[in-house]
Amino acid sequence: MASFSVSFRDLDAPDDGAPVHVLDLHGELDAHTAPEFENALQSCLDRDRVRLVVAGAELRYVSSAGLGVFMAFLEPVRQRGGDLKVAALTDEVHEVFDLLGFPLLFDLAPTAEEAAARFAEGD
């Protein structure tokens, strides 16, 4: 079975100081581990945390099931006035996102800190 975990941390957007919630993904996001990611995102929504950054510096692999979780939460987060930004992807995972056109749907940033700053910029 694939190894996967999600850890949480908060950052403040530099310009407005409002909290941005970072979900750091570790391991392999596939059909077996996607429910854990889904639960983590749902937990954020349940607590009205909608300024979200998903950081993938430690994400080694993502399958279509994992990508489906990203897609499933994009609209609900935006409907609540937030956004789901993606940061710090490894080259391999970034390539998958790029091939599927995710940069057209998601704001991709090189670091979680830069993604957090973009909330204050209104991007």
The 8 nearest C-alpha neighbors of each residue, nearest first, counted from 0:
[[1, 2, 31, 32, 3, 27, 29, 30],
 [2, 0, 27, 3, 32, 31, 26, 29],
 [1, 3, 26, 27, 0, 4, 32, 25],
 [4, 2, 26, 27, 25, 32, 1, 28],
 [3, 5, 25, 24, 6, 26, 2, 35],
 [6, 4, 24, 23, 22, 25, 7, 36],
 [5, 7, 23, 22, 4, 24, 8, 21],
 [8, 6, 22, 21, 23, 5, 9, 20],
 [9, 7, 21, 20, 22, 10, 6, 23],
 [8, 10, 20, 19, 21, 18, 11, 7],
 [11, 9, 19, 18, 20, 12, 8, 115],
 [12, 10, 18, 16, 17, 19, 13, 9],
 [11, 13, 16, 116, 115, 17, 14, 15],
 [14, 12, 16, 116, 15, 11, 119, 115],
 [15, 13, 119, 12, 16, 116, 120, 17],
 [14, 16, 17, 119, 12, 13, 11, 118],
 [17, 15, 12, 11, 13, 14, 18, 119],
 [18, 16, 11, 15, 12, 19, 119, 13],
 [19, 17, 11, 10, 9, 12, 16, 20],
 [18, 20, 50, 10, 9, 11, 51, 115],
 [19, 21, 9, 51, 8, 50, 52, 10],
 [22, 20, 52, 8, 7, 9, 53, 51],
 [21, 23, 7, 53, 6, 54, 52, 5],
 [24, 22, 54, 6, 5, 53, 21, 55],
 [23, 25, 5, 55, 58, 4, 54, 57],
 [26, 24, 57, 58, 4, 3, 5, 23],
 [27, 25, 3, 58, 2, 59, 57, 28],
 [26, 28, 60, 3, 59, 2, 1, 58],
 [29, 27, 61, 65, 32, 33, 60, 62],
 [28, 30, 62, 65, 32, 31, 33, 64],
 [29, 31, 64, 33, 32, 65, 28, 62],
 [32, 30, 29, 33, 34, 1, 0, 28],
 [31, 33, 29, 28, 34, 35, 30, 3],
 [32, 34, 36, 65, 30, 35, 29, 28],
 [35, 33, 37, 36, 32, 38, 31, 30],
 [36, 34, 38, 37, 33, 32, 39, 4],
 [37, 35, 39, 33, 34, 38, 40, 5],
 [36, 38, 34, 40, 35, 39, 68, 41],
 [39, 37, 41, 35, 36, 40, 42, 34],
 [40, 38, 36, 42, 37, 41, 35, 43],
 [39, 41, 43, 37, 42, 38, 36, 44],
 [42, 40, 38, 44, 43, 39, 45, 37],
 [41, 43, 45, 39, 40, 44, 38, 46],
 [44, 42, 48, 40, 46, 41, 45, 47],
 [43, 45, 47, 41, 46, 48, 42, 49],
 [44, 46, 42, 43, 47, 41, 48, 40],
 [45, 47, 43, 44, 48, 42, 41, 49],
 [48, 46, 44, 45, 49, 43, 79, 42],
 [49, 47, 43, 44, 46, 50, 20, 51],
 [48, 50, 81, 51, 76, 47, 82, 44],
 [51, 49, 81, 19, 82, 48, 20, 83],
 [52, 50, 83, 20, 49, 21, 19, 82],
 [53, 51, 84, 21, 85, 83, 54, 22],
 [52, 54, 85, 22, 21, 23, 86, 84],
 [55, 53, 86, 23, 87, 85, 22, 56],
 [54, 56, 88, 58, 87, 57, 24, 23],
 [55, 57, 87, 88, 58, 89, 54, 24],
 [56, 58, 25, 55, 59, 24, 26, 89],
 [59, 57, 55, 25, 26, 24, 56, 60],
 [60, 58, 26, 27, 57, 92, 61, 89],
 [61, 59, 27, 58, 28, 92, 62, 26],
 [62, 60, 28, 65, 29, 27, 92, 66],
 [63, 61, 29, 65, 64, 28, 66, 60],
 [62, 64, 66, 65, 67, 61, 29, 30],
 [65, 63, 67, 30, 62, 66, 29, 33],
 [64, 66, 33, 62, 67, 68, 29, 28],
 [65, 67, 63, 69, 68, 64, 62, 70],
 [66, 68, 64, 70, 65, 69, 71, 63],
 [69, 67, 71, 65, 66, 70, 37, 72],
 [68, 70, 66, 67, 71, 72, 73, 65],
 [71, 69, 67, 68, 73, 72, 66, 74],
 [72, 70, 68, 69, 73, 67, 74, 75],
 [73, 71, 75, 70, 69, 74, 76, 68],
 [72, 74, 70, 76, 75, 71, 83, 77],
 [73, 75, 77, 76, 72, 78, 71, 70],
 [76, 74, 78, 72, 77, 73, 79, 71],
 [77, 75, 79, 81, 74, 73, 78, 49],
 [76, 78, 81, 80, 74, 82, 79, 75],
 [79, 77, 75, 80, 76, 74, 81, 73],
 [78, 80, 77, 76, 81, 75, 49, 47],
 [81, 79, 77, 78, 76, 82, 49, 50],
 [82, 80, 49, 77, 50, 76, 79, 83],
 [81, 83, 77, 50, 76, 51, 84, 49],
 [82, 84, 51, 52, 73, 50, 85, 76],
 [83, 85, 52, 106, 105, 107, 51, 82],
 [86, 84, 53, 107, 52, 54, 106, 108],
 [87, 85, 108, 54, 110, 111, 109, 107],
 [86, 88, 110, 109, 56, 55, 54, 89],
 [89, 87, 55, 56, 93, 86, 92, 90],
 [88, 90, 92, 91, 56, 93, 87, 55],
 [89, 91, 93, 92, 94, 88, 95, 87],
 [92, 90, 94, 89, 93, 95, 60, 59],
 [91, 93, 95, 94, 89, 90, 88, 60],
 [94, 92, 96, 90, 95, 88, 91, 89],
 [93, 95, 97, 91, 92, 96, 98, 90],
 [94, 96, 92, 98, 97, 93, 99, 91],
 [97, 95, 93, 101, 99, 94, 98, 100],
 [96, 98, 94, 100, 95, 99, 101, 93],
 [99, 97, 95, 100, 96, 94, 101, 93],
 [100, 98, 96, 97, 101, 95, 102, 94],
 [99, 101, 97, 102, 98, 103, 96, 104],
 [100, 102, 96, 104, 103, 99, 105, 97],
 [103, 101, 105, 104, 100, 97, 106, 107],
 [104, 102, 101, 100, 105, 106, 97, 107],
 [105, 103, 101, 102, 106, 100, 73, 70],
 [106, 104, 102, 101, 84, 103, 107, 85],
 [105, 107, 84, 85, 102, 108, 104, 103],
 [108, 106, 85, 86, 105, 84, 102, 109],
 [107, 109, 86, 114, 110, 113, 85, 106],
 [108, 110, 87, 86, 113, 107, 111, 88],
 [111, 109, 87, 86, 113, 112, 108, 114],
 [112, 110, 114, 86, 113, 115, 54, 52],
 [111, 113, 115, 110, 114, 116, 10, 12],
 [114, 112, 116, 110, 115, 111, 108, 117],
 [113, 115, 111, 117, 108, 116, 112, 110],
 [116, 114, 112, 12, 113, 117, 118, 19],
 [117, 115, 12, 113, 118, 114, 119, 13],
 [116, 118, 120, 114, 119, 115, 122, 121],
 [119, 117, 121, 120, 116, 115, 122, 12],
 [118, 120, 117, 121, 14, 116, 15, 12],
 [121, 119, 117, 118, 122, 116, 14, 15],
 [120, 122, 118, 119, 117, 116, 82, 81],
 [121, 117, 120, 118, 119, 106, 116, 114]]
